[in-house]
């Protein structure tokens, strides 16, 4: 059976691929088989992958909010847009979880021009600049022009001393981070030029997906017990990660949630981050 991807490409429906994505959410084999059977009974020639995703997400949510939240991770990161400002804060949180000192939205003077830097990080006396390339389109990739352009900015900045963390310091490393993917040419150019890349699926065993799962860095936008406007209000309050809600019901009160809804949100947050509920 043929299905239509977000890009408009027509491909064969692959139940094994759908099964693996459902299993990665933490759902049991039994639940996944039930969902697959239900979807296979409903799909038709020319159905969109978006429609299939919505069906899978809805069925998974009925079984477990937590598994649905994990399944929704890539979409949740996309919901940190559209401007990408909250994505930059999310990336700063990600590096902070790995014991980096961080700064966001700094303006530094290069040899030629000034540059606005999305994130600056420091660890073991090494300072790195991080440029975040956020895409709202689900099939948008960062091509080779991205690392070529950012390399020129890095070269303009690294020759000068800057007041960043603790005095006049040099930037000696550059990262490029995207919520989607890099093309093969972009990866090849970055590797050749000494730039570090981080995307949804790159590097293979230390990417956005694996970092999330390993360190419970789920953005609040993945929670199924909050509406989109409620998630937006939390982001404005600088609540970026689900685990920042744990033992912090005050921010949920600030956005107008009832005591019962606060209880449900905190329950989902605790389960998602594998906190032990002592009550």
C-alpha positions as CSV (number, residue, x, y, z in Angstrom):
1,X,0.0,0.0,0.0
2,X,1.3,3.5,-0.9
3,X,1.3,6.3,1.6
4,X,2.3,10.0,1.2
5,X,5.1,11.5,3.2
6,X,5.2,15.2,4.5
7,X,7.4,16.0,1.6
8,X,4.9,14.7,-0.9
9,X,6.9,11.6,-1.8
10,X,5.0,8.4,-2.2
11,X,6.4,5.4,-0.5
12,X,5.3,1.9,0.6
13,X,3.7,1.6,4.0
14,X,6.2,0.0,6.3
15,X,4.5,-1.6,9.4
16,X,7.9,-2.7,10.8
17,X,9.1,0.9,10.9
18,X,5.9,2.0,12.7
19,X,6.2,-0.9,15.1
20,X,9.7,0.1,16.1
21,X,8.8,3.7,16.7
22,X,5.9,2.6,18.9
23,X,8.2,0.2,20.9
24,X,10.7,3.0,21.4
25,X,8.0,4.9,23.2
26,X,8.1,2.3,26.0
27,X,4.8,0.7,25.0
28,X,4.5,-3.1,25.6
29,X,4.6,-5.6,22.7
30,X,0.9,-6.3,23.3
31,X,-0.2,-2.7,23.2
32,X,1.9,-2.1,20.0
33,X,0.4,-5.1,18.3
34,X,-3.1,-3.9,19.1
35,X,-2.3,-0.4,17.8
36,X,-0.8,-1.8,14.6
37,X,-3.8,-4.0,13.9
38,X,-6.2,-1.1,14.4
39,X,-4.2,1.2,12.1
40,X,-3.8,-1.5,9.4
41,X,-7.6,-1.9,9.4
42,X,-8.1,1.9,8.9
43,X,-5.4,2.9,6.4
44,X,-6.1,3.3,2.7
45,X,-4.2,3.9,-0.5
46,X,-2.7,7.4,-0.5
47,X,-3.1,8.1,3.2
48,X,-0.6,10.6,4.6
49,X,2.0,9.8,7.1
50,X,0.7,12.7,9.2
51,X,-2.7,11.0,9.4
52,X,-1.1,7.7,10.4
53,X,1.0,9.4,13.1
54,X,-2.2,11.1,14.5
55,X,-3.9,7.7,14.7
56,X,-1.0,6.1,16.3
57,X,-0.5,8.9,18.8
58,X,-4.2,8.9,19.7
59,X,-4.3,5.1,20.3
60,X,-1.1,5.2,22.3
61,X,-2.4,8.1,24.4
62,X,-5.4,5.9,25.4
63,X,-3.0,3.3,26.6
64,X,-0.5,5.6,28.3
65,X,0.1,9.3,28.5
66,X,3.8,8.8,29.2
67,X,4.4,6.5,26.2
68,X,2.4,9.0,24.0
69,X,4.6,11.8,25.3
70,X,7.8,9.9,24.3
71,X,6.4,9.0,21.0
72,X,5.6,12.7,20.4
73,X,9.2,13.9,21.2
74,X,10.3,15.0,17.7
75,X,7.0,16.9,17.2
76,X,7.4,18.4,20.8
77,X,10.8,19.8,19.9
78,X,9.3,21.3,16.7
79,X,6.7,23.0,19.0
80,X,9.5,25.0,20.6
81,X,9.2,27.2,17.5
82,X,8.3,28.9,15.3
83,X,11.1,31.4,15.9
84,X,13.5,29.0,17.5
85,X,14.1,31.1,20.6
86,X,12.9,28.4,23.0
87,X,14.8,25.8,21.0
88,X,18.0,27.7,21.9
89,X,17.1,27.7,25.5
90,X,16.3,24.0,25.3
91,X,19.8,23.3,23.8
92,X,21.4,25.4,26.6
93,X,19.6,23.2,29.1
94,X,20.8,20.1,27.3
95,X,24.5,21.2,27.6
96,X,23.9,22.3,31.2
97,X,22.8,18.8,32.0
98,X,26.3,17.6,30.9
99,X,28.0,20.0,33.3
100,X,28.6,22.9,30.9
101,X,28.3,26.5,32.0
102,X,26.0,28.2,29.5
103,X,24.9,31.6,28.2
104,X,22.3,32.4,25.6
105,X,21.8,35.2,23.1
106,X,25.2,37.0,23.4
107,X,26.5,39.6,21.0
108,X,30.3,39.4,20.4
109,X,32.6,41.5,18.3
110,X,34.6,39.7,15.6
111,X,37.5,40.9,13.6
112,X,35.2,42.2,10.9
113,X,31.6,42.4,12.3
114,X,29.6,41.7,15.4
115,X,27.7,38.4,15.8
116,X,24.7,37.3,17.8
117,X,25.5,33.9,19.2
118,X,22.7,31.6,20.1
119,X,24.4,29.7,22.9
120,X,27.9,29.9,24.5
121,X,29.1,27.0,26.7
122,X,32.2,26.3,28.8
123,X,33.6,23.1,30.2
124,X,37.1,22.2,31.2
125,X,38.3,25.7,30.3
126,X,37.1,25.2,26.7
127,X,34.6,27.7,25.3
128,X,32.4,26.8,22.4
129,X,29.8,28.7,20.4
130,X,26.6,26.9,19.4
131,X,24.5,28.0,16.4
132,X,21.0,26.6,16.4
133,X,19.3,26.0,13.1
134,X,15.6,25.5,13.8
135,X,13.2,24.1,11.2
136,X,9.4,24.2,11.4
137,X,9.1,22.0,8.3
138,X,9.2,18.3,9.2
139,X,11.3,17.4,6.1
140,X,13.6,20.4,6.0
141,X,17.3,19.5,6.2
142,X,20.4,21.7,7.0
143,X,22.5,21.5,3.8
144,X,26.2,22.2,3.3
145,X,25.6,26.0,3.1
146,X,24.8,26.0,6.8
147,X,28.3,24.8,8.1
148,X,30.0,26.9,5.4
149,X,28.3,30.1,6.6
150,X,28.8,29.3,10.3
151,X,32.5,28.4,9.8
152,X,33.0,32.0,8.5
153,X,31.4,33.4,11.6
154,X,33.5,31.2,13.9
155,X,36.7,32.2,12.1
156,X,35.8,35.9,12.5
157,X,35.3,35.4,16.3
158,X,38.0,32.9,17.3
159,X,40.8,35.3,16.6
160,X,39.7,37.8,19.3
161,X,39.4,37.7,23.1
162,X,35.9,38.2,24.5
163,X,34.4,38.9,27.9
164,X,32.2,35.8,28.3
165,X,32.3,33.7,31.5
166,X,35.2,34.9,33.7
167,X,37.3,37.4,31.8
168,X,38.8,37.9,28.4
169,X,38.6,34.5,26.8
170,X,38.8,32.8,23.4
171,X,36.3,30.7,21.6
172,X,38.0,27.5,20.4
173,X,35.1,25.3,19.3
174,X,31.9,25.5,17.3
175,X,28.8,23.4,17.3
176,X,25.8,23.5,14.9
177,X,22.6,22.0,16.3
178,X,19.4,21.4,14.4
179,X,16.1,19.8,15.3
180,X,15.9,18.0,12.0
181,X,18.7,16.5,10.0
182,X,22.0,17.4,8.2
183,X,22.6,16.4,4.6
184,X,25.6,14.1,3.9
185,X,27.5,17.0,2.4
186,X,26.9,19.1,5.5
187,X,28.3,16.3,7.7
188,X,31.3,15.8,5.4
189,X,32.1,19.5,5.3
190,X,31.7,19.9,9.1
191,X,33.9,16.9,9.8
192,X,36.6,18.2,7.4
193,X,36.4,21.7,9.0
194,X,36.5,20.7,12.6
195,X,32.9,21.7,13.4
196,X,30.7,19.6,15.7
197,X,27.2,18.7,14.7
198,X,24.2,17.6,16.7
199,X,20.8,16.8,15.2
200,X,17.8,14.5,15.8
201,X,19.7,11.5,14.5
202,X,23.4,12.6,14.5
203,X,25.8,11.5,15.9
204,X,24.3,8.0,15.8
205,X,24.6,7.1,19.5
206,X,24.7,10.6,21.0
207,X,22.0,12.7,19.3
208,X,19.0,14.8,20.4
209,X,16.9,11.7,20.7
210,X,19.3,9.6,22.8
211,X,20.3,12.6,25.0
212,X,16.6,13.1,25.8
213,X,16.0,9.5,26.7
214,X,19.3,9.1,28.7
215,X,19.0,12.3,30.7
216,X,15.2,12.8,30.8
217,X,15.5,16.1,28.9
218,X,11.9,16.1,27.6
219,X,10.6,19.5,26.6
220,X,7.3,20.5,28.3
221,X,5.8,20.6,24.8
222,X,5.6,16.8,24.8
223,X,3.2,16.6,27.7
224,X,-0.2,15.3,26.7
225,X,-2.0,16.7,29.8
226,X,-1.4,20.3,28.7
227,X,-2.9,22.3,25.9
228,X,-0.8,24.2,23.4
229,X,-1.6,27.7,24.9
230,X,-0.7,26.3,28.4
231,X,2.6,25.0,27.1
232,X,3.3,28.4,25.5
233,X,2.6,30.2,28.8
234,X,5.0,27.9,30.6
235,X,7.7,28.5,28.0
236,X,7.3,32.3,28.6
237,X,7.8,31.6,32.3
238,X,11.2,30.0,31.3
239,X,9.9,26.4,32.1
240,X,11.5,24.5,29.3
241,X,11.9,20.9,30.5
242,X,9.3,18.5,31.9
243,X,11.6,17.8,34.9
244,X,11.4,21.5,35.9
245,X,7.8,20.9,36.7
246,X,8.6,18.3,39.4
247,X,7.9,19.8,42.8
248,X,7.1,23.1,41.2
249,X,3.3,23.3,41.1
250,X,3.5,27.1,41.5
251,X,4.2,27.7,37.8
252,X,1.1,25.5,36.9
253,X,-1.0,27.6,39.3
254,X,0.4,30.8,37.6
255,X,-1.0,29.6,34.2
256,X,-4.4,29.0,35.7
257,X,-4.6,25.2,36.1
258,X,-7.1,23.7,38.7
259,X,-5.7,21.6,41.5
260,X,-7.0,18.4,39.8
261,X,-5.3,19.3,36.5
262,X,-2.1,20.2,38.3
263,X,-2.1,16.7,39.9
264,X,-2.6,15.1,36.5
265,X,0.2,17.1,34.9
266,X,2.6,16.4,37.7
267,X,1.8,12.7,37.5
268,X,2.6,12.5,33.8
269,X,5.8,14.6,34.4
270,X,6.9,12.3,37.2
271,X,6.3,9.1,35.2
272,X,8.0,10.5,32.1
273,X,11.1,11.4,34.1
274,X,10.9,8.2,36.1
275,X,10.6,10.0,39.4
276,X,9.3,7.8,42.2
277,X,6.0,9.1,43.5
278,X,6.2,8.8,47.3
279,X,2.5,9.5,47.8
